[in-house]
Amino acid sequence: MRIAVVSLFPKVLDCISDIGVTGKAIEDGLVALDGINPRAYAVDKHGSVDDRPYGGGPGMLMRPEPLKSAIREARQKIKGQPKVVYLSAQGVKFDHEKALEYAKLSELILVAGRYEGIDERLICQEIDEELSIGDFVLSGGEIAALAVIDAVVRQIPGVLGHSRSAIEESFVEDLLEYPQYTRPECFGGEKVPSILLSGNHEEIRRWRLKQALGRTNKRRPDLIRRRAMSNEEYDLLEEYIAESL
Ligand SMILES: C[S@@+](CC[C@H](N)C(=O)[O-])C[C@H]1O[C@@H](n2cnc3c(N)ncnc32)[C@H](O)[C@@H]1O
């Protein structure tokens, strides 16, 4: 997958291109990541990329011309048919489904805004989708772009070392993940649940499924409501609820 990020601060990409899952995906050639700075396409000699909003109001807006040229450059660099996404507090909410959808793309351009945002005409002319990472306002789209790239890259086949890692994670099939434990066996006076030490794989599977169902029911009832549940899952959830009384 080829990803280009249009940003006034492309250096922020270093923090995912050098480390962890994303760094390894780039090293293995599964992902290529480029940063393109609209300042390189400023239209005046001062290199300005922002201006006052027509009609007045607080703050500055990103001018459309440098952004348009930077998006053109990104299109040329990554080729193909990229989806062009503007990170925006006003966009559709980013979630697990979106991450899966984007992971199927071969090319993606992410546009990070700054100041009070970008000129509406640029959005109409160049942007395929506006994407929000939550109902709050960030100072810039870079942190949102990093979050989106990280979540998408781990869904690309071959990126996660253990093929089951992406399948057993939270939000897959509308479930939060079960609680996990590692050594030591006793920590702060609390022991690891004995079932996990039993070596009985079927019992461990049922315990984990029960915990995942119970935890999701408690923390995210909206997910449980839309989940198609099997008879076994209904029984396990009932057991969990009864045990928590
Ligand atoms: C200060 S914000 C602009 C907010 C804008 N004036 C508004 O009220 O919607 C600057 C930039 O941060 C990014 N941004 C802010 N909140 C975001 C969010 N929740 N998700 C994704 N990007 C966001 C966008 O790229 C935006 O152009």
The ligand as a MOL file (V3000), in Angstrom:
LIG
                    3D

  0  0  0     0  0            999 V3000
M  V30 BEGIN CTAB
M  V30 COUNTS 27 29 0 0 0
M  V30 BEGIN ATOM
M  V30 1 C -8.1010 23.4940 14.7740 0
M  V30 2 S -8.6260 22.2710 13.6420 0 CHG=1
M  V30 3 C -9.8720 23.1110 12.7320 0
M  V30 4 C -11.2380 22.9230 13.2830 0
M  V30 5 C -12.3200 23.5850 12.4680 0
M  V30 6 N -12.2470 25.0210 12.6020 0
M  V30 7 C -13.6860 23.1050 12.9270 0
M  V30 8 O -14.2870 23.7450 13.7830 0
M  V30 9 O -14.1420 22.0380 12.4460 0 CHG=-1
M  V30 10 C -7.2790 22.1500 12.5400 0
M  V30 11 C -7.1660 20.8450 11.7820 0
M  V30 12 O -7.0760 19.7710 12.6960 0
M  V30 13 C -7.5890 18.6020 12.1110 0
M  V30 14 N -8.5650 18.0040 13.0600 0
M  V30 15 C -9.0920 18.6090 14.1310 0
M  V30 16 N -9.8980 17.7980 14.8060 0
M  V30 17 C -9.8880 16.6200 14.1610 0
M  V30 18 C -10.5390 15.3580 14.3650 0
M  V30 19 N -11.3730 15.1650 15.3890 0
M  V30 20 N -10.2900 14.3510 13.4840 0
M  V30 21 C -9.4620 14.5340 12.4450 0
M  V30 22 N -8.8090 15.7160 12.1980 0
M  V30 23 C -9.0210 16.7370 13.0280 0
M  V30 24 C -8.1990 18.9890 10.7670 0
M  V30 25 O -7.3030 18.6140 9.7340 0
M  V30 26 C -8.3170 20.4920 10.8800 0
M  V30 27 O -8.1900 21.1350 9.6450 0
M  V30 END ATOM
M  V30 BEGIN BOND
M  V30 1 1 1 2
M  V30 2 1 2 3
M  V30 3 1 2 10
M  V30 4 1 3 4
M  V30 5 1 4 5
M  V30 6 1 5 6
M  V30 7 1 5 7
M  V30 8 2 7 8
M  V30 9 1 7 9
M  V30 10 1 10 11
M  V30 11 1 11 12
M  V30 12 1 11 26
M  V30 13 1 12 13
M  V30 14 1 13 14
M  V30 15 1 13 24
M  V30 16 1 14 15
M  V30 17 1 14 23
M  V30 18 2 15 16
M  V30 19 1 16 17
M  V30 20 1 17 18
M  V30 21 2 17 23
M  V30 22 1 18 19
M  V30 23 2 18 20
M  V30 24 1 20 21
M  V30 25 2 21 22
M  V30 26 1 22 23
M  V30 27 1 24 25
M  V30 28 1 24 26
M  V30 29 1 26 27
M  V30 END BOND
M  V30 END CTAB
M  END
